[in-house]
Amino acid sequence: MMTLLTKFCLVSLLVLILPGCSMFARDCAKLAADPAAYRACQAGQGDAQAQYELGLAAYDARDYATARRWLKLAATPSSGRTPIYMPPVGGQTYGTVMMMDTGSASAGHRGAQLLLAEIYAAGLGGAPDPELAAHYRTLATRGQLP
C-alpha cells in the first residue's frame, strides 16, 4: 500500500512533468526542405491545417479511408482543456480530476468538416451515412459567425 507521501510525490511529479512533455515534440522545422515530410510531421503533432491537407490529398487520390482518418482529426473541435485523473491521496476512496490547459479552443477545420459531410453523404469509402454527413455540416455551420 502506498503511503500518503509516496502518492503526494507521484501526483506532484505528474503535475510538474506533464506540461513539459511538449519539449519532446519533434522539431518539424528541420524537415522544411521536404514539404511532404514537413506536412506529415505537423499533422502528426495536431496541426489541423496539415491534417486537412493530408486528408484532401488522400481524397484526390481516391484513398477514402486515409482521407476520412485525417479529415476527422482536422474536423474535431477542441475545448483547449483536457482532464487529468489524480489518484486518491491519504484516506480518500476517490480520486480527483484536474483540467489542464492544452492550448486555445478550436471549432475544428471547416474545410475538413464540409469535405467529410460530402464523403459521408456520397458514401465514398463506405456506405452512405446521412446522419454523419448532417453532423459534419452542422459543425461547419456552427463554427461560423453570422
C-alpha positions in Angstrom: 0.0 0.0 0.0 1.3 3.4 -1.0 1.9 5.9 1.7 0.5 9.4 1.7 3.9 10.8 1.0 4.5 8.5 -1.9 1.2 9.4 -3.5 1.8 13.1 -3.0 5.2 12.8 -4.7 3.8 10.9 -7.6 1.0 13.4 -8.1 3.4 16.3 -7.8 5.8 14.7 -10.3 2.9 14.3 -12.8 1.9 17.9 -12.4 5.5 19.1 -13.0 6.3 16.8 -15.9 3.1 16.8 -18.0 3.3 20.4 -19.0 6.9 19.9 -20.1 6.0 16.9 -22.3 5.7 19.3 -25.3 9.5 19.7 -25.2 9.7 16.1 -26.5 7.7 17.1 -29.6 9.5 16.6 -32.9 11.1 19.7 -34.4 9.3 19.8 -37.8 11.3 22.8 -38.9 14.2 20.5 -39.6 12.1 19.0 -42.4 11.3 22.3 -44.1 13.2 21.2 -47.2 10.8 18.3 -47.8 7.3 19.7 -47.9 5.6 16.3 -47.7 7.6 15.2 -44.6 7.1 18.7 -43.0 3.3 18.4 -43.5 3.2 14.9 -42.2 5.2 16.0 -39.1 2.9 18.9 -38.5 -0.2 16.8 -38.9 1.1 14.2 -36.5 1.5 16.9 -33.9 -2.1 18.0 -34.2 -1.9 20.8 -36.8 -5.4 20.9 -38.2 -4.4 22.6 -41.5 -1.8 20.0 -42.2 -4.2 17.2 -41.3 -6.7 18.7 -43.7 -4.1 18.9 -46.5 -3.2 15.3 -46.0 -6.9 14.3 -46.0 -7.5 16.4 -49.1 -4.5 14.8 -50.9 -5.9 11.3 -50.0 -9.3 12.3 -51.2 -7.9 13.5 -54.5 -6.0 10.1 -54.8 -9.3 8.3 -54.0 -7.9 6.8 -50.8 -11.1 7.5 -48.9 -10.1 5.5 -45.7 -7.0 7.7 -45.3 -8.9 10.8 -46.2 -11.5 10.1 -43.5 -8.9 9.4 -40.9 -7.0 12.7 -41.5 -10.2 14.8 -42.1 -11.8 13.5 -38.8 -8.7 14.7 -36.9 -8.8 18.1 -38.5 -12.6 18.5 -38.1 -12.8 17.6 -34.5 -13.5 20.6 -32.2 -11.2 21.1 -29.2 -12.0 22.7 -25.9 -8.4 23.7 -25.3 -8.5 21.7 -22.0 -8.0 18.0 -21.1 -8.9 16.2 -17.9 -6.1 14.6 -15.9 -7.0 12.0 -13.3 -5.3 12.3 -9.9 -5.4 9.1 -7.8 -6.7 9.1 -4.2 -4.4 10.5 -1.6 -4.3 9.5 2.1 -7.5 8.0 3.3 -9.6 9.1 0.3 -11.5 6.5 -1.5 -11.9 8.5 -4.7 -9.5 10.4 -7.0 -9.8 13.9 -8.4 -9.9 15.2 -11.9 -8.0 18.3 -12.8 -8.4 20.2 -16.0 -5.2 21.2 -17.7 -4.9 23.8 -20.5 -3.7 22.3 -23.7 -3.9 25.3 -26.0 -6.6 27.5 -27.4 -10.1 26.2 -28.2 -10.9 25.4 -31.8 -14.2 24.8 -33.6 -12.4 22.3 -35.9 -11.3 22.8 -39.5 -14.3 24.0 -41.5 -13.0 22.7 -44.8 -12.4 19.2 -43.3 -16.0 19.3 -41.9 -17.5 20.2 -45.2 -15.5 17.5 -47.1 -16.4 14.9 -44.5 -20.1 15.8 -45.0 -19.7 15.3 -48.7 -17.8 12.0 -48.2 -20.4 10.5 -45.9 -23.3 11.8 -48.0 -21.9 10.2 -51.1 -20.8 7.0 -49.4 -17.2 7.4 -50.5 -15.1 4.6 -48.9 -18.1 3.0 -47.3 -21.9 3.1 -47.1 -23.6 6.5 -47.2 -24.3 7.8 -43.7 -26.7 10.8 -43.8 -26.5 11.2 -40.0 -22.7 11.7 -40.0 -23.0 13.9 -43.1 -25.5 16.1 -41.3 -23.3 16.1 -38.1 -20.3 17.5 -40.0 -22.4 20.0 -41.9 -23.8 21.2 -38.5 -20.2 21.5 -37.1 -19.1 23.5 -40.2 -22.0 26.0 -39.9 -21.8 26.2 -36.1 -18.2 27.4 -36.2 -19.0 30.3 -38.4 -20.1 33.7 -37.2 -23.4 35.0 -38.5 
